[in-house]
């Protein structure tokens, strides 16, 4: 391993981003736990709103298909690929900005972008406008995870990170559930009222739903401005020499030097994400097509299940990983993630095939509860082994892979099986029963391959003199 890869250099910060050492040359103290957890709560609320904006489309699939004449594959492109496309292109540059500047204002800029794009979705009259709007939502939301992860990391000591990050990550599932609950109730009310005619034209209930959802970002913007502060950046054992700026090639060199750790983890956790995103994207349509539910019924039944089981898996996994790490189980984040997926896999194969919507919903709850554990415990792996000034960018690389593979491949695989293999929209149950278990199994193989190299990297990080 080269010296540059072993000791990557640090990015200098602007005046708005505090240095790792204060003017006296001392490490700045961590904020109080009360303040740290208050910031986690506000950033988690931002994640909830972002997921509502992102996921409400899944509930509106059937009326959008009817009005715009789209196929399942076209819908899946809107659900995933269009969102992930510019996310993939801009996530790393935006994370680079977060590593150098005030992360609070990076997040606020993203909030304005994604909420404006959600409002824009209400003006869609065809595939193209929805595609562009979904790309803009991806750009805005690309700021939240890297900047949020990096900011939270500077509020807590490392042993407490899995719990804090799992709360932040798990809150997105509350947003996914609320997208169904709020979106279902709002769409049902608007559907009962009928199309709305204004000076700008006539808008269908699904278009008005986008307008209403976008307005949730207004109070959130005010809350972040008033109560979130940029923390001092903390040094760590992997921190490089001050005053040196790592180029993209040096960051790539760091990842390449540890390729046996990062690459299997990037793609393994992305496979777990693909399974969850594929199920999440098509579960509303599954219950509508296979069990005859309405959008309101989907929101009332599936929404609370997503809100309860998704965060349960993420947050419980994070806190359990924290306890195991404090007890000296150094690879706890990986082992715990693998064990949870092994449990989730048979439920993922069973829920689309059983008779009765209630039983299918109960089995799906198990898929969400166990299948989301890696989103808390597993993702906390990256800050534990990545230098401070590179964290946001390395997390952005992971999110790039996770979004391209997870958001794109997950929904598209289900839609392709439905359209091309079975050639029947009613066969969505068979598509779900095949797609999710297959990608879960692939993820298990990849994570298992990273276990040994990960332990060696932890030893090096904990004993830098060696």
Secondary structure, DSSP 8 states (H G I E B T S, - for coil): --HHHHT-------TTS--SB-TTS-B-----HHHHHHHHHHHHHHHHHHHHHHHHHHHTHHHHHHHHT--HHHHHIIIIIHHHHHHHHHHHHHHHHHHHS-HHHHHHHHHHHHHHHHHHHTT--SHHHHHHHHHHHHHHHHHHHHHHHHHHHTTS-HHHHHHHHHHHHHHHHHHHHHHHHHHHHHHHHHHHH--EEETTEEE-HHHHHHHHHHTTHHHHHHHHHHH---------TT---TT----HHHHHHHHHHTHHHHHHHHHHHHHHHHHHHHHHHHHHHHHHHHH---HHHHHHHHHHHHHHHHHHHHHHHHHHHHHHHHTT-TTHHHHHHHHHHHHHHHHHHHTTTSSSHHHHHHHHHHHHHHHTHIIIIITHHHHHHS-GGGHHHHHHHHHHHIIIIIIIIHHHHHHHIIIIIS--GGGHHHHHHHHHHHHHHHHHHHHHHHHHHHHHHHHHHH-TT-
